[in-house]
Protein backbone atom coordinates (compact mmCIF):
# COMPACT_ATOMS: atom_id res chain seq x y z
CA UNK A 1 0.00 0.00 0.00
CA UNK A 2 2.89 2.37 0.66
CA UNK A 3 3.94 1.94 -2.94
CA UNK A 4 0.57 3.26 -4.16
CA UNK A 5 0.95 6.41 -2.07
CA UNK A 6 4.38 7.18 -3.57
CA UNK A 7 3.21 7.09 -7.19
CA UNK A 8 3.65 10.19 -9.26
CA UNK A 9 0.56 12.12 -10.24
CA UNK A 10 -0.56 11.22 -13.75
CA UNK A 11 -2.83 13.73 -15.47
CA UNK A 12 -5.96 12.54 -17.21
CA UNK A 13 -5.58 11.34 -20.78
CA UNK A 14 -7.05 14.26 -22.74
CA UNK A 15 -6.62 15.62 -26.23
CA UNK A 16 -5.04 18.75 -24.77
CA UNK A 17 -2.52 16.70 -22.81
CA UNK A 18 -1.59 14.77 -25.95
CA UNK A 19 -0.99 18.04 -27.84
CA UNK A 20 1.02 19.55 -25.00
CA UNK A 21 3.13 16.38 -24.76
CA UNK A 22 4.05 16.43 -28.44
CA UNK A 23 4.52 20.21 -28.41
CA UNK A 24 6.90 19.98 -25.44
CA UNK A 25 8.95 17.30 -27.20
CA UNK A 26 9.23 19.50 -30.30
CA UNK A 27 10.26 22.51 -28.20
CA UNK A 28 12.99 20.43 -26.55
CA UNK A 29 14.19 19.13 -29.93
CA UNK A 30 14.33 22.70 -31.23
CA UNK A 31 16.49 23.70 -28.26
CA UNK A 32 13.84 26.03 -26.84
CA UNK A 33 13.64 24.08 -23.59
CA UNK A 34 16.61 22.68 -21.72
CA UNK A 35 17.15 21.19 -18.28
CA UNK A 36 20.58 21.20 -16.74
CA UNK A 37 23.73 23.25 -17.06
CA UNK A 38 24.04 25.58 -20.04
CA UNK A 39 27.35 23.94 -20.93
CA UNK A 40 25.46 20.66 -21.39
CA UNK A 41 22.86 22.12 -23.79
CA UNK A 42 22.46 19.70 -26.70
CA UNK A 43 22.35 20.85 -30.30
CA UNK A 44 18.82 21.06 -31.69
CA UNK A 45 17.64 17.89 -33.41
CA UNK A 46 15.71 19.30 -36.34
CA UNK A 47 14.83 15.85 -37.68
CA UNK A 48 13.02 14.88 -34.50
CA UNK A 49 11.45 18.33 -34.25
CA UNK A 50 10.12 18.00 -37.80
CA UNK A 51 8.72 14.56 -36.96
CA UNK A 52 6.78 15.99 -34.02
CA UNK A 53 5.44 18.84 -36.16
CA UNK A 54 4.40 16.29 -38.80
CA UNK A 55 2.61 14.25 -36.10
CA UNK A 56 0.63 17.31 -35.04
CA UNK A 57 -0.22 18.06 -38.69
CA UNK A 58 -1.43 14.48 -39.12
CA UNK A 59 -3.58 14.78 -35.99
CA UNK A 60 -5.00 18.01 -37.39
CA UNK A 61 -5.90 16.31 -40.66
CA UNK A 62 -7.39 13.21 -39.05
CA UNK A 63 -9.48 15.15 -36.52
CA UNK A 64 -10.77 17.85 -38.90
CA UNK A 65 -14.40 18.58 -38.05
CA UNK A 66 -14.30 16.59 -34.80
CA UNK A 67 -12.68 19.08 -32.43
CA UNK A 68 -14.14 21.65 -30.11
CA UNK A 69 -13.27 25.26 -30.89
CA UNK A 70 -10.71 25.32 -28.05
CA UNK A 71 -9.04 22.09 -29.22
CA UNK A 72 -8.94 23.34 -32.82
CA UNK A 73 -7.36 26.65 -31.77
CA UNK A 74 -4.82 24.92 -29.54
CA UNK A 75 -3.77 22.63 -32.38
CA UNK A 76 -3.63 25.40 -35.01
CA UNK A 77 -1.73 27.79 -32.74
CA UNK A 78 0.73 25.08 -31.72
CA UNK A 79 1.42 24.17 -35.34
CA UNK A 80 1.84 27.79 -36.40
CA UNK A 81 4.25 28.59 -33.59
CA UNK A 82 6.27 25.39 -33.90
CA UNK A 83 6.64 25.77 -37.66
CA UNK A 84 7.87 29.34 -37.16
CA UNK A 85 10.33 28.22 -34.46
CA UNK A 86 11.51 25.37 -36.69
CA UNK A 87 12.40 27.84 -39.46
CA UNK A 88 14.22 30.02 -36.93
CA UNK A 89 16.19 27.05 -35.58
CA UNK A 90 17.02 25.87 -39.11
CA UNK A 91 18.29 29.33 -40.12
CA UNK A 92 20.28 29.63 -36.89
CA UNK A 93 21.88 26.24 -37.52
CA UNK A 94 22.79 27.31 -41.07
CA UNK A 95 24.38 30.55 -39.76
CA UNK A 96 26.41 28.66 -37.17
CA UNK A 97 27.61 26.18 -39.79
CA UNK A 98 28.64 29.02 -42.14
CA UNK A 99 30.45 30.79 -39.30
CA UNK A 100 32.37 27.60 -38.46
CA UNK A 101 33.45 27.24 -42.09
CA UNK A 102 34.59 30.89 -42.27
CA UNK A 103 36.47 30.96 -38.96
CA UNK A 104 40.19 30.15 -39.24
CA UNK A 105 41.24 26.74 -38.05
CA UNK A 106 43.90 26.61 -35.31
CA UNK A 107 46.53 25.46 -37.85
CA UNK A 108 45.71 28.05 -40.53
CA UNK A 109 47.85 30.98 -39.21
CA UNK A 110 50.94 28.78 -38.95
CA UNK A 111 50.29 27.32 -42.40
CA UNK A 112 49.81 30.81 -43.91
CA UNK A 113 53.03 32.06 -42.31
CA UNK A 114 55.00 29.03 -43.48
CA UNK A 115 53.63 29.33 -47.04
CA UNK A 116 54.38 33.07 -47.06
CA UNK A 117 57.92 32.38 -45.84
CA UNK A 118 58.49 29.96 -48.70
CA UNK A 119 57.30 32.47 -51.31
CA UNK A 120 58.85 35.53 -49.65
CA UNK A 121 55.44 37.22 -49.28
CA UNK A 122 54.03 38.75 -46.13
CA UNK A 123 51.41 36.58 -44.34
CA UNK A 124 48.81 39.34 -44.63
CA UNK A 125 46.75 39.66 -47.80
CA UNK A 126 47.15 43.46 -47.68
CA UNK A 127 50.30 45.03 -49.11
CA UNK A 128 52.49 47.14 -46.83
CA UNK A 129 53.22 49.88 -49.37
CA UNK A 130 53.13 53.49 -48.14
Order of alpha helices (4+ residues) and beta strands (2+ residues): alpha-alpha-alpha-alpha-alpha
